[in-house]
């Protein structure tokens, strides 16, 4: 029986059996990763270069784009490599690294989404205290706390999971190294219970953040509905709806993927749900935020116009 000390590699889930479908998956992952890299890169550039976006929400949006880039760069390249070269293997060390970084970025992202909800709550429900509660120092501390929480959560789960003896083979049944599928290979009852305890603590923290988000949006909607002018209500809703859409997409896909009944579980469904919560949100988040954020759209338009004008001038000067 193999164990964690002697196991050299894991076998990931093959995305398809036929070569044509493998190449189709490769092009799909390539397209979605390029879209995520381009969109999040544009947001990073716009927030960094445009002083109108040097706000608490802009700062948190910049951090959110970094976590989205991290999620995409952690899972997708290996899936693309396996689809292109007809392989399903990943080294033990590579699996541990992939697991750690995915847990780090996904935990940090949820923490940042909770902080961004607090930002919207203060902006709409306590506007007179916005500058005090969300000053530059407070924003830096909250962002640092989000990243530190993600790092600690990833470190604890990775250290515990990859110290377990594994004796149920090395086939993971997923296209990347995901916690539930690694735990299925464990044969240590005490180590398994220890990891379940860590998962329980993490779940309680996630549930607490979720309750805070729900409570905050109840207060936000009550405050918005009391705004007398229709234009004021529209402006308030336009600043909240993108964040609410991102949170809903993230929570619904992740929750259903991990809490679905075993009776409806299947490799194809597990694969589709994993793609939905690990790959699709990082690609969609920039588009969701840019659709309703006029300042962000203006900054992106200004940046693209400047780049286009610069390219035209360089082209004309070289002729």
C-alpha positions in Angstrom: 0.0 0.0 0.0 1.4 3.4 -0.9 1.6 6.1 1.8 2.3 9.8 1.9 6.1 9.3 2.3 6.5 7.0 -0.6 3.9 8.3 -3.0 5.6 10.1 -5.9 2.6 11.4 -7.8 -1.2 11.6 -7.9 -3.5 10.9 -10.8 -5.9 13.7 -11.7 -9.3 13.3 -13.3 -9.0 13.1 -17.1 -11.2 15.8 -18.6 -12.0 13.6 -21.6 -11.2 10.3 -23.2 -11.2 11.4 -26.8 -8.3 13.4 -28.2 -10.7 15.9 -29.9 -12.4 16.6 -26.6 -9.1 17.0 -24.8 -8.0 19.7 -27.2 -11.4 21.3 -26.8 -10.9 21.5 -23.1 -7.4 22.9 -23.7 -8.8 25.7 -25.8 -11.6 26.4 -23.4 -9.2 26.7 -20.4 -6.9 28.8 -22.6 -9.7 31.2 -23.6 -11.0 31.6 -20.0 -7.6 32.0 -18.5 -6.6 34.7 -21.1 -9.9 36.5 -20.5 -9.3 36.4 -16.7 -5.6 37.6 -17.1 -6.6 40.4 -19.5 -9.6 41.6 -17.5 -8.0 41.4 -14.1 -4.8 43.0 -15.5 -6.8 45.9 -16.9 -8.5 46.4 -13.5 -5.1 46.4 -11.7 -3.7 48.9 -14.2 -6.7 51.1 -14.0 -6.9 51.2 -10.2 -3.1 51.8 -10.0 -3.0 54.6 -12.6 -6.3 56.5 -12.1 -6.4 58.7 -9.0 -10.2 58.6 -9.1 -10.0 54.9 -8.2 -7.7 55.5 -5.2 -10.6 54.8 -2.9 -11.2 52.1 -0.3 -13.4 50.1 -2.8 -10.7 50.6 -5.5 -8.1 49.3 -3.1 -10.1 46.2 -2.2 -11.0 45.6 -5.9 -7.3 45.6 -6.6 -6.7 43.0 -4.0 -9.7 41.0 -5.2 -8.2 41.0 -8.8 -4.9 39.6 -7.3 -6.7 36.7 -5.7 -8.6 36.0 -8.9 -5.3 35.9 -10.9 -3.9 33.6 -8.2 -6.9 31.2 -8.4 -6.6 31.0 -12.2 -2.8 30.6 -12.3 -3.0 27.9 -9.6 -5.4 25.4 -11.2 -5.7 26.1 -14.9 -2.1 25.8 -16.3 -1.8 22.2 -15.0 -5.2 21.3 -16.5 -4.2 22.8 -19.8 -0.9 20.9 -19.7 -2.6 17.6 -19.0 -5.2 18.1 -21.8 -2.6 19.1 -24.3 -0.1 16.3 -23.6 -2.6 13.5 -22.8 -1.4 13.0 -19.2 -3.2 13.0 -15.9 -0.3 13.0 -13.4 0.9 15.6 -10.9 3.8 15.2 -8.5 3.2 14.9 -4.8 5.0 18.2 -4.1 3.2 19.8 -7.0 -0.1 18.7 -5.6 0.7 20.0 -2.2 1.8 23.4 -3.7 -1.3 23.6 -5.8 -3.5 22.8 -2.8 -1.8 25.4 -0.6 -2.0 28.2 -3.1 -5.6 27.5 -4.1 -6.7 27.4 -0.5 -4.7 30.6 0.2 -6.2 32.6 -2.7 -9.8 31.3 -2.3 -9.8 32.0 1.5 -8.3 35.4 1.0 -10.9 36.1 -1.7 -13.8 35.3 0.6 -12.3 37.5 3.4 -11.9 40.4 0.9 -15.5 40.0 -0.2 -16.6 40.2 3.4 -14.5 43.4 3.9 -16.0 44.9 0.6 -19.4 44.2 2.0 -18.5 46.2 5.1 -17.2 49.0 2.9 -20.6 49.2 1.1 -22.4 49.1 4.5 -20.4 52.0 5.9 -20.7 54.0 2.6 -24.5 53.8 2.5 -25.6 53.3 6.2 -22.9 55.5 7.9 -21.7 57.9 5.2 -20.6 60.5 7.8 -18.2 58.1 9.4 -16.8 56.6 6.1 -13.5 58.6 6.2 -12.9 57.6 9.8 -13.8 53.9 9.6 -12.2 53.3 6.2 -9.1 55.4 6.2 -6.0 54.3 4.4 -4.5 52.8 7.5 -7.7 50.9 8.3 -8.0 49.6 4.7 -4.4 48.4 4.7 -4.9 46.6 8.0 -8.1 44.9 6.8 -6.5 43.8 3.5 -3.4 42.5 5.4 -5.8 40.6 7.8 -7.6 39.0 4.8 -4.3 37.8 3.2 -3.0 36.6 6.6 -6.2 34.7 7.3 -6.0 33.0 3.9 -2.3 32.1 4.5 -2.9 30.7 7.9 -6.0 28.7 6.8 -4.1 27.3 3.8 -1.0 26.5 5.9 -3.0 24.6 8.5 -5.0 22.5 6.0 -1.9 21.8 3.8 0.3 20.7 6.7 -2.4 18.5 8.2 -3.7 17.0 5.0 -0.3 16.1 3.5 0.9 14.6 6.8 -1.8 11.9 6.6 -0.8 8.4 5.5 -2.5 7.7 2.2 -3.3 4.0 1.5 -6.4 4.2 -0.9 -4.4 4.6 -4.1 -3.4 7.8 -5.8 -6.4 8.6 -8.0 -8.0 11.9 -7.0 -11.1 12.0 -9.2 -10.7 15.8 -9.7 -8.9 18.0 -12.3 -6.9 19.7 -9.5 -5.8 18.8 -6.0 -8.9 19.4 -3.9 -9.3 18.7 -0.2 -12.2 16.2 -0.1 -10.7 14.0 -2.8 -7.3 13.9 -1.0 -9.0 13.0 2.3 -10.7 10.0 0.6 -7.3 8.5 0.1 -6.4 8.7 3.8 -6.3 5.6 6.1 -5.6 7.5 9.4 -8.7 7.8 11.5 -7.2 10.3 14.0 -5.6 12.4 11.3 -8.9 12.4 9.3 -10.8 13.6 12.4 -8.2 16.3 13.0 -8.7 17.6 9.5 -12.5 17.4 9.8 -12.1 19.5 13.0 -10.1 22.1 11.0 -12.8 22.1 8.3 -15.4 22.6 11.0 -13.6 25.7 12.3 -13.2 27.0 8.8 -16.9 26.4 8.0 -17.9 28.3 11.2 -15.8 31.3 10.1 -17.2 31.2 6.6 -20.7 30.9 8.0 -20.1 33.9 10.3 -18.8 35.9 7.3 -21.9 34.9 5.3 -24.3 35.9 8.1 -22.4 39.3 8.4 -22.9 39.8 4.6 -26.6 38.9 4.7 -27.1 41.2 7.7 -25.2 44.0 6.1 -27.2 43.8 2.9 -30.5 43.8 4.8 -29.4 47.1 6.4 -28.1 48.4 3.1 -31.4 47.7 1.3 -33.4 49.3 4.1 -31.3 52.4 3.9 -31.4 52.6 0.1 -35.2 52.3 0.1 -35.4 55.3 2.4 -33.6 57.5 -0.1 -36.2 59.9 -1.4 -34.8 60.4 -5.0 -35.0 57.7 -7.6 -31.6 58.8 -8.9 -30.0 58.4 -5.4 -31.5 54.9 -5.0 -30.2 53.9 -8.5 -26.7 55.2 -7.7 -26.7 53.3 -4.4 -27.9 50.1 -5.9 -25.4 50.4 -8.7 -22.5 50.4 -6.2 -23.9 47.3 -4.3 -25.2 45.0 -7.0 -21.9 44.0 -8.6 -20.5 43.0 -5.2 -23.7 41.1 -4.4 -23.6 39.3 -7.7 -19.9 38.3 -7.1 -20.7 37.0 -3.6 -23.8 35.1 -4.8 -21.8 33.4 -7.7 -18.9 32.5 -5.4 -21.0 31.2 -2.4 -23.7 29.4 -4.4 -21.2 27.4 -6.6 -18.8 26.6 -3.8 -21.6 25.6 -1.4 -23.4 23.4 -3.9 -20.1 21.8 -4.9 -19.2 20.8 -1.3 -22.6 20.3 0.2 -24.5 18.4 -2.6 -26.0 15.1 -1.6 -23.8 12.0 -2.4 -26.8 10.5 -4.3 -26.4 13.0 -7.1 -22.6 13.0 -7.1 -20.8 12.0 -10.3 -17.4 12.7 -11.9 -18.9 14.9 -14.6 -21.0 16.9 -12.1 -18.1 17.3 -9.7 -15.9 18.5 -12.6 -18.5 21.0 -13.8 -19.1 22.4 -10.3 -15.4 22.7 -9.6 -14.9 24.6 -12.8 -17.8 26.8 -11.8 -16.4 27.9 -8.4 -12.7 27.7 -9.1 -12.3 29.0 -12.7 -15.5 30.9 -13.8 -15.7 33.5 -11.0 -12.1 34.8 -11.4 -12.9 35.4 -15.1 -16.4 36.9 -14.5 -15.6 39.1 -11.5 -13.9 41.9 -13.5 -16.8 42.1 -16.0 -19.4 42.1 -13.3 -17.7 45.0 -11.5 -17.0 47.0 -14.7 -20.6 46.8 -15.9 -22.1 49.0 -13.2 -19.1 51.0 -12.0 -19.0 54.2 -14.1 -15.7 55.4 -12.6 -14.0 52.1 -13.4 -15.4 52.1 -16.9 -14.2 55.7 -17.4 -10.7 54.8 -16.2 -10.6 51.7 -18.5 -11.8 53.8 -21.4 -9.2 56.5 -20.7 -6.4 54.0 -20.3 -7.3 52.1 -23.5 -7.6 55.4 -25.5 -4.2 56.5 -24.2 -2.6 53.2 -25.2 -4.3 53.3 -28.6 -3.2 56.9 -29.2 0.4 56.1 -28.1 0.5 53.1 -30.4 -0.7 55.3 -33.3 1.9 57.9 -32.6 4.7 55.3 -32.5 3.5 53.8 -35.7 3.3 57.2 -37.5 6.8 58.2 -36.2 8.4 55.0 -37.5 7.0 55.4 -41.0 
